[in-house]
Amino acid sequence: MESKLKTWQGWLLFVVVMAAVFGLGILAASITQRKAETASIFNNKKVEIKGIESRNEIFGENYPREYQTWLQTSDTTFRSMFQGNNSVDVLAERPNMVILWAGYAFAKDYNSPRGHFYAVNDSRASLRTGAPMTAEEGPQPATCWTCKSPDVPRMMAAMGVENFYKAKWAALGPEIVNTIGCADCHEPENMNLHISRPGLIEAFQRQGIDINKASEQEMRSLVCAQCHVEYYFKGDGKYLTLPWDKGFTVEDMEAYYDETNFSDFTHKLSKAPIIKAQHPDYELYKLGIHGQRNVSCADCHMPYKSEGGVKFSDHHVQSPLAMIDRTCQVCHRESEETLRNNVYERQMKANETRGRLETELAKAHIEAAFAWEKGATEAQMAGVLKLLRQSQWRWDFAVASHGASFHAPQEIQRILAGGLDKALQAQLAVSKVLVSLGYTGDVPIPDISTKEKAQKYIGLDIPAERAAKEKFLTTVVPEWLKSAKENNRLAEKI
């Protein structure tokens, strides 16, 4: 029995087919237009860029839209509920952190990061880099420059990677002058994304993964992972190494460090061997829902925008909350207010646990110092020191990561809760040691209610350090910039 379409069904089918053809035509035209725009950009370059070009202004000649948005990383006006693009004295807001980092440079100075535009300047100005007046002075190795500038791959190519890491931070000051920018992530000839830092490549190689086979979408996160990861300075050569050999979790990396008995510093009060976390952003992103669904870092922090009919990636790298219409709402249909409040709720819950952990861990370090004063032996304190190391590693792993409470909220709460548990266990272990020494009273806790009081308690002379740093900034740094300009390593506009 034959089935015939009714007249109205035929017309409906015709309209649907024509609409589909029309849509495909528009899509094809759009693709052709985009290809033409891209070809026009590459065929009308004002300058030919070859090799490692560290000066971002040179790229700006060929790619003005991307460059102009990159310049906006100098904007420090954005502020959300907890963070923004402006520099905030974190130690002043949370003085317990001074106690947690007693014996390490972070107890002197720790400000919230500004945009990429300020990376080099903020590194020079930090009290953590000291006040070197000669190339041989200063506490930090050149490895500390690794993520601050496109001058780094240039110097690695000139010196060799190992020799770069072995050098002093101050020795390379006249060379590291251009801030994070184009050459860090792009090949100059075709602007393809590439990895310019060996540490990431080497970490994947040890896992049997060839990073050169990564997809374009994966590269939109991997170029960020060159720097936004946990790493440490390995051996006397201070070779930058990512501790991923056992996995990405906080426990995996702890096991890696424990196996080699590595620590960044010995705590001045408790004598615990401490691991200082850097910023394990990529690792935590991979453990969260967005990473699991292959949403890239650039999708949220560098969303596309259109200007004059040209679509391009916005290089004003910043919080997605500053542009929800182009980030969250690309996938989510809720209102801006709802999406923003969802993020704030996660942050508030994580910060509540974080604050409790900081208080109890600082107290545990102070109590351990008191036990040493009362005559505790290394054998008696071994368990206490292990718990302090484990607690602080979990605290720092969570705190050092940018946006961790959003990237992986469940994982961060798990890590912080684990750190709090270890801190309370450490306090209990100290009390048992004190009882065995015949002391049963409360441990006296000093007044560390402000940054200044906490720094004085651990023996820091911050006014003297600031005076020395000011002398460095007004005498040494101008000479570095003068040398860079004379040798055409820095564009005229500083």
Helices and strands as residue ranges (DSSP letters): H 7-43, H 56-62, H 64-71, G 72-74, H 90-93, H 96-100, G 105-107, G 116-118, H 119-125, G 127-129, G 142-145, H 151-159, H 161-166, G 170-172, H 182-185, H 198-205, G 211-213, H 216-225, E 232-234, E 239-241, H 250-259, E 265-266, E 273-274, H 281-287, H 289-292, H 297-301, E 304-307, E 310-313, G 320-326, G 328-330, H 336-373, H 378-400, H 404-407, H 409-436, H 451-457, H 462-486
